[in-house]
Amino acid sequence: MSENSWQPGAPAALPPGCTMFPQPPTNEEYVRLREVAGLSPRTPEQAAGALTASWAWATVRDRDGALAAMGRVIGDGTWYFHIADIATDPDHQRRGLGRAVMEELIARIDGAAPPGPYITLLADPPGRKLYRSLGFVESAPSVGMRLPR
């Protein structure tokens, strides 16, 4: 499959020994994977809300049951969906796990939402190539903004 040939409903194959699950990681796993994957660190207290209040999760575990990759969707379940926390353990990177998580989450949105869902994410430099290959475009003239605390 070429990099730009993904179509909804055609999830990526996982490498041998890896399995996808529709549930969140544990609090400890979430905090650890964000850190080792280079995402901004979060405390266990911050993780608790993410784990229980997300619309959907996709996690990949290796043959030993260890968390290899994860991602989640925040949203209202009808028109607005924000993909977050796409992370792959460095020991499992470059094997298609991030793509598989993204495709699973997009397929779940497409399967649940009425036509025309608004799907967003914030794209850090390492993930931009993957996100573009899945059809994401920059939201200009809108710009992602945050309120620092």
NORGILIN-V523554 format. One record per residue. N is the residue number from 1. RES is the residue in one small letter. OMEGA is omega in whole degrees, 0 to 359 (none if undefined). Layout:
((N RES OMEGA) (N RES OMEGA))
//
This chain:
((1 m 179) (2 s 186) (3 e 183) (4 n 186) (5 s 181) (6 w 177) (7 q 177) (8 p 179) (9 g 180) (10 a 184) (11 p 180) (12 a 176) (13 a 177) (14 l 176) (15 p 178) (16 p 179) (17 g 180) (18 c 180) (19 t 179) (20 m 177) (21 f 180) (22 p 181) (23 q 181) (24 p 172) (25 p 172) (26 t 179) (27 n 180) (28 e 180) (29 e 180) (30 y 180) (31 v 181) (32 r 184) (33 l 176) (34 r 183) (35 e 184) (36 v 179) (37 a 177) (38 g 176) (39 l 180) (40 s 183) (41 p 177) (42 r 178) (43 t 175) (44 p 178) (45 e 177) (46 q 181) (47 a 184) (48 a 179) (49 g 179) (50 a 184) (51 l 185) (52 t 188) (53 a 180) (54 s 180) (55 w 181) (56 a 176) (57 w 167) (58 a 177) (59 t 176) (60 v 178) (61 r 178) (62 d 185) (63 r 178) (64 d 180) (65 g 180) (66 a 178) (67 l 181) (68 a 181) (69 a 179) (70 m 173) (71 g 181) (72 r 177) (73 v 172) (74 i 177) (75 g 183) (76 d 177) (77 g 179) (78 t 181) (79 w 183) (80 y 181) (81 f 178) (82 h 179) (83 i 184) (84 a 173) (85 d 174) (86 i 185) (87 a 177) (88 t 176) (89 d 180) (90 p 179) (91 d 183) (92 h 182) (93 q 179) (94 r 179) (95 r 178) (96 g 182) (97 l 177) (98 g 177) (99 r 181) (100 a 178) (101 v 179) (102 m 181) (103 e 178) (104 e 181) (105 l 178) (106 i 179) (107 a 179) (108 r 176) (109 i 181) (110 d 180) (111 g 185) (112 a 188) (113 a 169) (114 p 180) (115 p 175) (116 g 178) (117 p 177) (118 y 185) (119 i 182) (120 t 170) (121 l 172) (122 l 188) (123 a 172) (124 d 183) (125 p 182) (126 p 183) (127 g 187) (128 r 180) (129 k 178) (130 l 183) (131 y 177) (132 r 181) (133 s 178) (134 l 176) (135 g 178) (136 f 177) (137 v 177) (138 e 187) (139 s 181) (140 a 11) (141 p 175) (142 s 179) (143 v 175) (144 g 179) (145 m 178) (146 r 176) (147 l 183) (148 p 176) (149 r none))
//
